[in-house]
Amino acid sequence: MPAKHNHPANFGRRVADCPRCLELDQGAAPIARFTPAYPNAQDQRARIEAIRAHSCKASRCGPVCTAFDW
């Protein structure tokens, strides 16, 4: 488990006496917080193709299309 920062958010700037900043300086990977809805490229391509193939006229969408919203 990575160490914790001992200072408030510093927007990418490192603090000399912080244990987590020291770990990052030594090459530790940053903690990933974002998990994409479509993690792999194949899923992303399939979604893009489905969006491009969508026809509001054929689907009888209203004035604002919400076909791919969730």
C-alpha positions in Angstrom: 0.0 0.0 0.0 1.4 3.4 -0.9 2.3 5.9 1.7 -0.1 8.9 2.2 0.7 12.5 1.5 1.2 14.6 4.7 0.2 17.9 3.0 -2.9 19.3 1.3 -3.3 19.0 -2.5 -0.3 20.6 -4.2 -1.4 20.0 -7.9 1.6 17.9 -9.0 4.3 19.7 -7.1 6.3 17.6 -4.7 6.9 18.4 -1.1 10.4 17.6 0.3 9.4 15.9 3.6 6.3 14.0 2.3 6.7 10.1 2.3 4.4 9.7 -0.8 6.1 12.4 -2.7 9.4 10.6 -2.0 8.0 7.4 -3.3 6.8 9.1 -6.5 10.3 10.7 -6.9 11.8 7.2 -6.7 9.6 5.9 -9.5 6.4 4.7 -7.8 3.4 4.6 -10.1 0.7 7.2 -9.4 -2.6 5.9 -8.0 -5.2 5.4 -10.8 -8.6 6.7 -9.8 -10.4 6.8 -13.1 -11.9 3.6 -14.6 -13.2 4.1 -18.1 -16.6 2.7 -19.0 -15.0 0.9 -22.0 -11.6 -0.2 -20.9 -10.3 -1.8 -24.1 -10.0 -0.5 -27.6 -12.3 -3.1 -29.1 -15.2 -2.0 -26.9 -14.5 1.6 -27.7 -14.5 0.9 -31.5 -17.8 -1.0 -31.2 -19.5 1.9 -29.3 -18.2 4.4 -31.9 -19.6 2.2 -34.7 -22.9 1.9 -33.0 -23.2 5.7 -32.6 -22.3 6.3 -36.2 -24.8 3.7 -37.4 -27.6 5.2 -35.3 -30.3 6.9 -37.3 -32.6 9.3 -35.4 -35.1 9.2 -38.3 -35.3 5.4 -38.3 -35.4 5.3 -34.4 -37.9 8.1 -34.3 -35.9 10.1 -31.8 -37.4 13.3 -30.4 -35.9 16.8 -30.9 -33.0 15.7 -28.6 -31.5 12.3 -29.2 -30.7 10.4 -26.0 -30.0 7.0 -27.7 -26.6 6.5 -26.1 -27.1 8.3 -22.8 -27.3 6.4 -19.5 
